[in-house]
Amino acid sequence: MKSFATIKLKLRQREEVLETMRLYSGAVGYIADEGFKAGIVNRYDLHHLCYYKAKERFGIPSQFVINANRVASQTLKSVKSNKGSKPVFKEFLSLPFDKRTFNFSFDKIRITTVKGRIDIPVEVPEYYWKYLDWSPQTAQVIKTKKGLFIHITFSRNVNSCVADGKVVGIDVGINHVAVTSERKFFSGGKVKSCMVKFKRLRGRLQAKGTRNSRKLLKKLSGRERRFKAWANHDISKKIVDSCEAGTTIVREDIKGIRRNKGRKLNFWLHGWNFFQLQGFISYKAVTKGVRVIKTDPYLTSQICSRCGKLGTRLKGFFRCSHCGYSLNADLNASRNLGKHDSMSDRVSAVVNQPCIPDDDSKTIFNMNGIADEFRDNQFL
């Protein structure tokens, strides 16, 4: 099994890189225009139609033309399925690289441009040093308002885990974001409080309807998204750190969790990214040699984890009318999940290591508009 991680590094502005990005974006737009006119969306048909013309017209290396053709084909397929108009592309699209067009070392990268191969010095933060003995696979150069950045994806082989260790069930919910079968509770109090504050602030800004309020709403959505990601990272890290290699984590298959369950409950269910939390647990577990499987959570919170018979759940408490066993309902559900190991062989997919956000994304505005500083790198 392979584990993947993506790191984000700042690049110095180089005219060769910007020119390559500009020409690559032009090639994508040209191929998409030609395909749109001819009614062609298939990648291979587009290649025969535009490859030599695009290569001669824009003068970019062959691998970039092939990538441009792939992006144009995907865009045209989306336009066709949605019955949209001719696509328009940005001046600087992200520029993809593979092993043939870039090399990485600790202090520099070597990439292919329209001016040939160039070396660009880079500074690798200490946090990323643990990935330097992994194998670099692909990279993407992205231009933002803050400059040029390169995202480099690494991979390494991870030995498949044998389920010969303990089994840990994880129940996700609202009052407790996560509860493990080993009596580890991750309270949802702070999460719920922040969600309410964001909701109230959004309501006040939406009621104003001014241009500045709309700008602030856009910024607010980014802060809320980053806060949720920070909380999910923090919880998933603590859960995986408590497991040893060989452990099996059993999580819920939460497909269908967002069905209509009333306005009040919908706010909590739709407001938190439970799937993101489970994804973070999955990729962190793989790097540590912990197996993650998912199972159907049907009746896990209503069946007694001691005798296996149907009991009664009242709010956050469970009581079994047969054996008299009683405990927290979420803990009871997590223990039932821990007994479902043999019922599923579906191993969760590995996801990429998320990029560390910029320094300005460490703050979140509360209801009074006061910025609370997040702890540095606590979500990693």
C-alpha positions in Angstrom: 0.0 0.0 0.0 1.2 3.5 -0.8 0.9 6.6 1.4 1.0 10.1 -0.1 1.8 13.5 1.3 1.9 16.9 -0.4 4.1 19.8 0.8 3.8 23.5 -0.2 6.8 25.6 -0.7 7.3 29.2 -1.6 9.1 29.9 -5.0 11.0 33.0 -6.0 9.5 34.8 -9.0 11.2 33.8 -12.2 10.2 35.2 -15.6 10.9 31.8 -17.2 8.3 30.2 -14.9 5.7 32.9 -15.5 6.2 32.8 -19.2 5.8 29.0 -19.2 2.6 29.2 -17.2 1.2 31.9 -19.5 2.0 29.9 -22.7 0.6 26.7 -21.0 -2.6 28.5 -20.2 -2.8 29.7 -23.8 -2.4 26.2 -25.1 -5.2 24.9 -22.8 -7.5 27.7 -24.1 -6.5 27.1 -27.7 -7.2 23.3 -27.6 -10.5 23.9 -25.7 -11.6 26.4 -28.4 -10.7 24.1 -31.2 -12.5 21.2 -29.6 -15.5 23.3 -28.8 -15.8 24.4 -32.4 -15.4 20.8 -33.7 -17.6 19.3 -31.1 -14.8 17.0 -29.9 -14.3 16.2 -26.2 -12.4 13.0 -26.4 -8.8 13.3 -25.2 -7.3 11.2 -27.9 -9.3 12.9 -30.7 -8.2 16.3 -29.4 -4.6 15.1 -29.4 -4.8 14.2 -33.1 -6.6 17.5 -33.8 -4.4 20.0 -32.0 -1.1 18.5 -30.7 1.2 19.6 -33.5 -0.6 22.9 -34.0 -0.5 23.8 -30.3 3.2 22.7 -30.0 4.2 24.9 -32.9 2.0 27.9 -31.9 3.1 28.1 -28.2 6.5 26.5 -28.3 6.1 24.6 -25.0 7.7 21.2 -24.3 5.7 18.1 -25.4 4.7 17.0 -21.9 3.0 20.4 -21.3 1.1 20.1 -24.5 -0.1 16.6 -23.4 -1.2 18.0 -20.0 -2.9 20.9 -21.7 -4.8 18.5 -23.9 -5.9 16.5 -20.8 -7.2 19.6 -19.0 -9.0 20.9 -22.1 -10.7 17.5 -22.6 -11.9 17.3 -19.0 -13.2 20.9 -19.2 -15.1 20.2 -22.5 -16.6 17.1 -21.0 -17.9 19.1 -18.1 -19.2 21.8 -20.4 -21.0 19.2 -22.6 -22.6 17.4 -19.7 -23.8 20.7 -18.2 -24.7 22.2 -21.6 -22.5 25.2 -20.9 -20.9 27.8 -23.1 -17.4 28.0 -24.5 -14.9 27.8 -21.6 -12.7 30.7 -20.6 -9.4 30.1 -18.8 -7.3 32.3 -16.5 -4.0 33.8 -17.6 -2.0 31.7 -15.3 -3.3 28.1 -14.8 -1.5 25.8 -12.4 1.5 24.2 -14.2 1.8 20.4 -13.6 5.1 18.5 -13.6 6.0 14.9 -13.4 9.3 13.0 -12.9 10.3 13.8 -16.5 10.0 17.6 -16.0 11.1 18.2 -12.4 13.6 17.1 -9.8 13.7 17.9 -6.1 16.5 18.1 -3.6 16.7 19.6 -0.1 17.7 23.1 -1.1 16.5 23.4 -4.7 14.2 22.2 -7.4 14.9 21.7 -11.1 12.0 22.3 -13.5 11.5 22.4 -17.2 10.5 25.7 -18.8 10.3 27.2 -22.3 13.9 28.4 -21.7 15.1 25.0 -20.8 15.7 23.5 -17.3 16.4 25.9 -14.5 17.3 25.5 -10.8 15.3 27.5 -8.2 16.5 27.6 -4.6 13.8 26.6 -2.0 13.6 26.6 1.7 12.0 23.5 3.3 10.4 24.1 6.7 11.5 21.8 9.4 8.0 20.2 9.7 8.4 18.8 6.1 11.8 17.2 6.8 10.2 13.9 7.7 9.0 13.6 4.0 12.4 14.1 2.5 13.3 10.4 2.4 10.0 9.7 0.6 9.9 9.5 -3.2 8.8 12.7 -5.1 6.1 11.9 -7.6 4.5 15.0 -9.1 4.4 18.8 -8.6 2.3 21.8 -9.4 3.3 25.4 -9.6 0.5 27.8 -8.6 0.4 31.6 -8.9 -1.6 33.4 -6.2 -1.8 37.0 -5.0 1.0 36.2 -2.6 3.4 34.9 -5.3 4.4 31.5 -6.7 4.1 28.3 -4.8 5.0 24.7 -5.7 3.0 21.7 -4.3 5.1 18.6 -4.4 3.5 15.2 -3.8 5.6 12.4 -2.2 4.9 8.7 -1.8 6.3 5.8 0.1 5.3 2.1 0.5 3.6 1.2 3.7 3.4 -2.4 4.9 -0.2 -3.7 4.9 -1.4 -4.1 8.4 -2.5 -7.4 9.8 -5.4 -7.1 12.2 -3.7 -8.9 15.1 -3.8 -6.0 17.5 -6.7 -4.3 19.3 -9.8 -2.9 17.6 -10.9 0.7 18.3 -14.4 1.9 17.3 -15.0 5.6 16.6 -18.4 7.2 16.8 -18.8 10.7 15.4 -21.6 13.0 16.4 -22.7 16.5 17.5 -22.4 16.7 21.3 -19.2 14.8 21.0 -17.3 15.3 17.7 -15.7 11.8 18.3 -15.8 9.1 20.9 -13.6 6.1 20.9 -14.3 2.7 22.4 -11.4 3.3 24.8 -13.3 6.1 26.6 -11.7 9.0 24.8 -14.2 11.8 24.4 -13.7 14.8 22.1 -16.3 17.4 23.2 -18.2 19.3 20.6 -18.8 22.3 23.0 -16.2 24.6 21.5 -17.1 23.5 18.0 -20.8 24.2 18.5 -20.0 27.6 20.2 -17.9 28.7 17.2 -20.6 27.5 14.7 -23.2 29.6 16.5 -21.0 32.6 16.5 -20.3 32.2 12.8 -24.0 31.9 12.1 -24.9 35.0 14.0 -22.1 37.0 12.4 -23.2 35.8 8.9 -26.8 36.8 9.7 -25.8 40.4 10.6 -23.6 40.8 7.6 -26.2 39.4 5.2 -28.8 41.7 6.7 -26.6 44.7 5.8 -26.2 43.7 2.2 -23.4 46.3 1.6 -20.4 45.8 -0.6 -18.1 45.7 2.4 -20.3 43.2 4.2 -20.2 40.9 1.2 -16.4 41.0 1.2 -16.3 40.2 4.9 -18.7 37.3 4.3 -16.3 35.9 1.8 -13.4 36.2 4.3 -15.6 34.8 7.1 -16.3 31.6 5.1 -12.6 31.0 4.7 -12.0 31.4 8.4 -14.8 29.1 9.3 -13.5 26.5 6.8 -10.0 26.7 8.3 -11.3 26.5 11.8 -13.2 23.3 11.0 -10.1 21.8 9.3 -8.0 22.7 12.3 -10.4 21.1 14.8 -10.6 17.9 12.6 -6.8 17.7 12.3 -6.4 18.2 16.1 -8.9 15.4 16.9 -7.7 13.0 14.3 -4.1 13.4 15.4 -4.9 12.6 19.0 -7.0 9.6 18.0 -4.3 8.1 15.8 -1.5 8.9 18.3 -3.3 6.8 20.9 -3.2 3.7 18.6 -0.2 1.4 18.1 0.9 -0.2 14.8 -1.3 -3.2 14.1 -4.4 -1.6 15.6 -7.6 -1.6 13.6 -9.8 1.5 13.6 -13.5 0.9 12.8 -15.4 3.9 11.6 -19.0 4.5 10.5 -20.1 4.5 7.0 -21.8 7.9 7.2 -23.4 7.9 3.7 -26.9 9.4 4.0 -26.1 11.3 7.2 -27.4 14.5 5.6 -30.9 13.5 5.0 -33.6 15.9 6.1 -34.0 15.6 9.8 -35.6 18.9 10.7 -34.3 22.5 10.6 -32.5 22.5 13.9 -30.8 19.2 13.5 -29.9 19.9 9.9 -27.9 22.9 11.0 -25.6 20.7 13.1 -25.4 17.8 10.6 -24.7 20.1 7.6 -22.5 22.5 9.5 -19.7 20.0 10.4 -17.6 18.0 8.0 -17.7 14.5 9.5 -16.4 13.0 6.3 -13.3 15.2 6.4 -12.6 14.1 10.0 -12.8 10.5 9.0 -10.5 11.2 6.0 -7.9 12.8 8.2 -8.0 9.8 10.6 -7.6 7.5 7.6 -4.4 9.0 6.1 -2.8 9.6 9.4 -3.5 6.0 10.4 -1.9 4.6 7.2 1.4 6.4 7.8 1.5 4.8 11.3 0.6 1.3 10.1 -2.9 1.3 11.5 -5.7 -0.3 9.5 -9.0 1.6 9.0 -12.2 0.0 7.9 -15.8 1.2 7.8 -19.0 -0.5 8.7 -22.7 0.1 8.7 -23.6 2.1 11.9 -27.3 0.9 11.9 -28.6 0.6 15.5 -25.1 0.9 17.0 -26.3 3.5 19.5 -29.5 1.5 20.4 -28.0 -2.0 20.9 -26.3 -2.9 24.2 -22.6 -3.3 23.9 -22.6 -5.8 26.7 -25.5 -8.2 25.9 -26.2 -7.2 22.3 -30.0 -6.7 22.9 -32.0 -3.6 22.0 -32.1 -1.0 24.7 -33.3 2.6 25.1 -31.5 5.8 24.2 -32.6 9.0 25.9 -30.8 12.1 24.6 -27.1 11.3 25.4 -27.6 8.3 27.7 -28.2 4.6 26.9 -29.8 2.0 29.2 -30.4 -1.6 28.5 -33.7 -2.9 29.8 -32.5 -6.6 29.7 -29.2 -6.6 31.6 -29.4 -3.1 33.2 -26.2 -1.9 31.7 -26.1 1.9 31.3 -23.5 4.3 29.9 -23.0 7.3 27.6 -24.8 6.6 24.3 -21.9 7.7 22.1 -19.5 5.5 24.0 -21.9 2.6 23.7 -22.1 3.2 19.9 -18.3 3.3 19.6 -18.0 0.0 21.5 -20.5 -1.6 19.2 -18.5 -0.4 16.2 -15.4 -2.0 17.7 -17.2 -5.3 17.5 -18.0 -4.9 13.8 -14.5 -5.6 12.5 -15.4 -8.9 10.9 -18.4 -7.4 9.1 -16.5 -5.3 6.6 -13.3 -5.6 4.5 -13.6 -2.2 2.9 -10.3 -0.4 3.7 -10.6 3.4 3.5 -8.8 5.3 0.8 -5.6 7.2 1.4 -5.8 11.0 1.0 -3.1 13.5 0.5 -1.4 15.3 3.3 -3.1 18.8 3.4 -0.9 21.8 2.9 0.0 24.0 5.9 -2.0 27.2 5.6 -0.4 30.6 5.4 0.2 32.6 8.6 -2.8 34.8 8.0 -5.1 31.8 8.2 -4.4 31.2 11.9 -7.1 33.6 13.1 -10.8 33.3 13.4 -13.3 36.1 14.1 -15.7 35.6 16.9 -19.2 37.1 17.3 -17.8 40.4 18.5 -15.3 40.6 15.6 -12.4 40.0 17.9 -9.6 37.8 16.5 -8.5 34.9 18.6 -5.0 33.6 17.8 -4.8 29.9 17.0 -2.0 27.9 18.4 0.8 27.5 15.9 0.7 24.2 14.0 -1.6 22.5 16.6 -3.6 21.0 13.7 -0.6 19.1 12.3 
